[in-house]
């Protein structure tokens, strides 16, 4: 009985090694998706480098959102996470929570909602 269990375990181990070497543990479509996502990230970063912006001096009580809404005279048409990421990119990693009164910052511009 012990020999039978040992043989079955050996067969399972050999099969798993064979499957891993021949098929791999990642499906092929996952590898393609990863390559595509890397390419799209590269194209997005080059697109973001050309992001239009305006500069404005921060006043008392101003926030990034309030400044953008005043500039647009409307609500923002993109998600707040995108606004935060674009603001950080334009201002060398400065977080929107760290803006200081009296300093000039670059703010991304977005198309108005339609």
Beta strands, then each sheet from edge to edge (+ up, - down):
strand 1: 53-57
strand 2: 104-108
sheet 1: 1+ 2-
end
